[in-house]
Amino acid sequence: MLVFLLLAGGGYLYLGGGNTTKLAFVSCEPILLTGLEFRGVPGDEQLGRVFQEVEQFREESPLHTIYFVEPAGKRDTLHVFVGIEARQEMPDEWIQKRVECKEAVKASLDMHQWVMPSPEKTKRRIIDFASANGHHLEGVFIDIIIDRDRVEVWAPLRN
């Protein structure tokens, strides 16, 4: 049992489970994204196809997600935008989203996705950080998926 606990603990630390979420205020410009929206339930195959289609055009750009409605369970409605930084040649059916931003809270998560804190926990930390420093958020959280072990969450501040 002790060997198992040591291996599990070592694996957790190896994947970055001991890393903390870094929070900082950053300056930013309006964020212009191009991509696809999905409305439905989390288990719908169409959701996977939306991610795959955007991923095909990603190149060096990180994948961005904005969850407008997050489900409480597997059968609840999900509304998400999946996109990349806008550029000239994109499919005609894709839509653009513009998020106004002059200053934001940036949360940096440098750990494997298996040990990352939940989105709710990360949002709570961002809200508490902004509030403790006298700021209010717009209510938009942009997940920037840089790679499997690195995610940033940007939350624009209300002007």
C-alpha positions as CSV (number, residue, x, y, z in Angstrom):
1,M,0.0,0.0,0.0
2,L,2.8,2.4,0.9
3,V,4.5,1.7,-2.5
4,F,1.3,2.5,-4.3
5,L,0.8,5.7,-2.4
6,L,4.4,6.8,-3.2
7,L,4.0,6.0,-6.9
8,A,0.7,7.8,-7.0
9,G,2.1,10.8,-5.2
10,G,5.2,10.8,-7.4
11,G,3.1,10.6,-10.6
12,Y,0.9,13.4,-9.4
13,L,3.9,15.7,-8.8
14,Y,5.5,14.6,-12.1
15,L,2.4,15.7,-14.0
16,G,2.6,19.1,-12.3
17,G,0.0,18.5,-9.6
18,G,2.2,20.5,-7.1
19,N,2.2,23.5,-9.4
20,T,0.0,26.4,-8.4
21,T,-2.2,28.5,-10.7
22,K,-0.4,31.8,-11.4
23,L,-2.6,34.9,-11.4
24,A,-1.7,38.3,-12.8
25,F,-3.2,41.4,-14.2
26,V,-2.2,42.0,-17.9
27,S,-2.9,44.6,-20.5
28,C,-4.7,43.5,-23.6
29,E,-6.3,44.6,-26.8
30,P,-9.7,43.5,-28.2
31,I,-9.5,39.8,-28.9
32,L,-10.8,38.8,-32.4
33,L,-11.5,35.1,-32.8
34,T,-12.9,33.0,-35.7
35,G,-14.5,29.7,-35.2
36,L,-17.7,27.7,-34.6
37,E,-20.4,27.6,-31.9
38,F,-22.0,24.5,-30.4
39,R,-25.3,24.3,-28.6
40,G,-26.4,21.0,-27.3
41,V,-25.5,18.4,-24.6
42,P,-21.9,17.6,-23.7
43,G,-22.1,14.0,-25.0
44,D,-23.2,15.0,-28.5
45,E,-20.8,13.8,-31.2
46,Q,-21.2,17.2,-33.0
47,L,-19.2,18.8,-30.2
48,G,-16.2,16.6,-31.0
49,R,-16.5,17.5,-34.7
50,V,-16.5,21.2,-33.9
51,F,-13.3,20.8,-31.9
52,Q,-11.7,18.7,-34.7
53,E,-12.7,21.1,-37.5
54,V,-11.2,24.1,-35.6
55,E,-8.2,22.1,-34.7
56,Q,-7.5,21.4,-38.5
57,F,-7.1,25.2,-39.1
58,R,-5.2,25.9,-35.9
59,E,-1.6,25.7,-37.2
60,E,0.5,27.6,-34.6
61,S,-2.5,29.5,-33.1
62,P,-3.7,28.3,-29.7
63,L,-7.2,26.9,-29.4
64,H,-9.6,29.3,-27.7
65,T,-12.9,28.4,-26.0
66,I,-15.6,30.6,-24.5
67,Y,-18.3,28.8,-22.5
68,F,-21.5,30.9,-22.6
69,V,-23.6,28.2,-20.8
70,E,-21.8,25.4,-18.9
71,P,-23.8,22.3,-18.1
72,A,-24.4,21.2,-14.6
73,G,-24.8,17.6,-15.8
74,K,-24.5,15.3,-18.8
75,R,-28.0,16.2,-20.1
76,D,-27.9,19.9,-19.5
77,T,-27.4,22.4,-22.3
78,L,-23.9,23.5,-23.3
79,H,-23.2,26.6,-25.4
80,V,-19.5,27.0,-26.3
81,F,-17.5,28.9,-28.9
82,V,-14.4,27.2,-30.2
83,G,-12.0,29.3,-32.3
84,I,-8.6,30.5,-33.1
85,E,-7.1,34.0,-33.7
86,A,-8.8,35.5,-36.7
87,R,-6.8,35.5,-40.0
88,Q,-7.6,36.1,-43.6
89,E,-8.5,32.7,-45.1
90,M,-11.1,30.9,-43.0
91,P,-14.1,28.8,-43.9
92,D,-17.2,30.8,-44.9
93,E,-19.5,29.2,-42.3
94,W,-17.2,30.2,-39.4
95,I,-18.3,33.2,-37.3
96,Q,-16.2,35.9,-35.6
97,K,-16.3,36.8,-31.9
98,R,-14.8,40.0,-30.6
99,V,-14.1,40.3,-26.9
100,E,-13.4,43.8,-25.7
101,C,-10.3,43.9,-23.5
102,K,-8.1,46.6,-22.1
103,E,-7.0,44.8,-18.9
104,A,-7.6,41.2,-17.8
105,V,-6.8,38.7,-15.1
106,K,-4.6,35.9,-16.6
107,A,-4.5,32.6,-14.9
108,S,-1.6,30.4,-16.1
109,L,-2.0,26.6,-15.5
110,D,1.3,24.8,-16.2
111,M,0.4,21.2,-15.4
112,H,-1.0,18.1,-17.2
113,Q,-4.7,18.2,-18.0
114,W,-5.2,15.2,-15.6
115,V,-4.1,17.3,-12.6
116,M,-5.4,20.7,-13.5
117,P,-7.9,22.3,-11.2
118,S,-11.6,22.3,-12.4
119,P,-12.8,25.2,-14.5
120,E,-15.1,26.2,-11.6
121,K,-12.2,26.3,-9.1
122,T,-10.1,28.3,-11.6
123,K,-12.9,30.8,-12.2
124,R,-13.4,31.2,-8.5
125,R,-9.7,32.0,-7.9
126,I,-9.8,34.6,-10.8
127,I,-13.0,36.2,-9.3
128,D,-11.5,36.3,-5.8
129,F,-8.2,37.7,-7.1
130,A,-9.9,40.5,-9.0
131,S,-12.2,41.3,-6.1
132,A,-9.4,41.4,-3.6
133,N,-7.7,44.0,-5.7
134,G,-10.8,46.2,-6.2
135,H,-11.7,45.0,-9.7
136,H,-14.8,43.6,-11.3
137,L,-14.9,41.2,-14.2
138,E,-16.9,41.4,-17.4
139,G,-18.1,37.8,-16.8
140,V,-16.3,36.3,-19.9
141,F,-13.7,33.7,-19.4
142,I,-11.5,32.7,-22.4
143,D,-9.7,29.4,-22.1
144,I,-6.6,29.5,-24.3
145,I,-5.4,25.9,-24.8
146,I,-1.7,26.2,-25.7
147,D,-1.0,22.5,-25.3
148,R,-1.9,19.5,-23.2
149,D,0.2,20.8,-20.3
150,R,-0.4,24.6,-20.6
151,V,-3.6,26.5,-20.5
152,E,-4.3,30.2,-19.8
153,V,-7.6,31.6,-18.8
154,W,-8.2,35.3,-19.5
155,A,-11.0,37.2,-17.8
156,P,-11.4,40.8,-19.0
157,L,-12.0,43.5,-16.4
158,R,-14.9,45.8,-16.4
159,N,-13.9,49.4,-17.3
